């Protein structure tokens, strides 16, 4: 009986009746490990064992540890390099949806069918389409990281089918409504914040995270470098949403005036608070603070915003809707989309397109241009036809004698009316002199040809005489 070579593995029947295969293979971490595979029949285990050995020969190495999905998700969340609020949202989805249903499975046993059934069950339970898409997105991100760590070979979450998701269009204001709001908010202590939100389309976290060091009055520049967010019950100054969110904006006159007003108001509040002031009292001081110098809560900003909207009877939109309003106003003013993208700090110009809304007035103006292009020429042609018909009828009676007289001379060849109707065609080959006979037209043509022939002969004689004089 021949012995098996190293790396071929072993296969035997267990005491419980199942079959087990085992083979010593290198792992993705560089160590060697005994891999064990199980099945109900010998053929099933032999197939698994052969596939595993062949994958190892091709460089697809098994993981050192067989992860349960629940344990792996905790491992992934600890290492996820995301902004704090994004990580918190991912943790919530993992805790509420993924772990309770998939956490007990092995990571390498996850299949497209399992994930599809998992998402279908969420739909059957009445979860929103947005929740389904977010859950798939988080699971896909976790499995992508597992692929980079060579724990799995494919991301099965990318292969499932999802219900169609149509995001609702964000509510926004017209420039007139925005101006009406700013006029009403002029006496409000938070008016300078509203000016920056409306003028530059800032995110509210960017507006309340502005520091005095970011405002350059001398060079007229407003620098967006950080934002303020509430994380784990605490207001923190954190990095911006994306790399492109870090940008410089021109300090316009209206913004300068509002910020100078805010600087005076903050100085008065600092003097009134005295030792109770909790700000930094240096260039890192936030531009917008409470009466005691603490960071401004964005929810308080929203409350003031909604209060003014209610008082003025304005359509209710979110503060983020001011960002949409700014982008739409730029579009209507024919600002290039690339410039709008830079002003808003978007990483992708397609995102800017989401913020630029098209209203009924925009459609009406565009379609009127199309209407003018398609139908204006037809209308002009009809008008010309009517005018020509009216003019020909009125002139036929009064000018027929003069036309006949003019057409009887060679110079009268210019007075032609073409076509069967004598008014519509522009083809000169169909022209005929009005009121002339064939003999008269032939005589006129013969006279013209004779004149040209005489001119040509005289020219030849003159050339011959000149040549003879030169030769002599």
Buried (B, 14 or more C-beta within 10 A) or exposed (E): EEEEEEEEBEBEEEEEEEBBBBBEBBBBEEEEBEBEBEBEEEEBBBBBBBEBBEBBEEEEBBBBBBBBBBEBBBBBBEEBEEBBBEBEBBBEBBEEBBBEBBBEBEBBEBEBEBBBEBBBEBBEEEBEBEBBBBBBBBBBBBBBBBEEBBBBEEBBBEEBEBEEEEEEEBBBBBBEBBEBBBEBBEEBBBBBBBBBBBBBBBBBBBBBBBBBEBBEEEEEEBBBBBBBBBBEEEBBBBBBBEEBBBBBBEBBEEBBEBBEBBBEBBEEBBEEBEEEBEBEEEEEBBBBBBBEBEBBBBEEBBEBBBEBBEEEEBEEBBBBBBBBBBBBBBBBEEBEBEEBBBBBBBEEEEBBBBBBBEEEEBEEEEEEEEEEEEEEEEEEEEEEEEEEEEEBEEEEEEBEEEBBEBBBEBEBBEBBBBEEEBBEBEEEEEBBBBBBEEEBBEBBEEEEEEEEEEEEEEEEEEEEEEEEEEEE
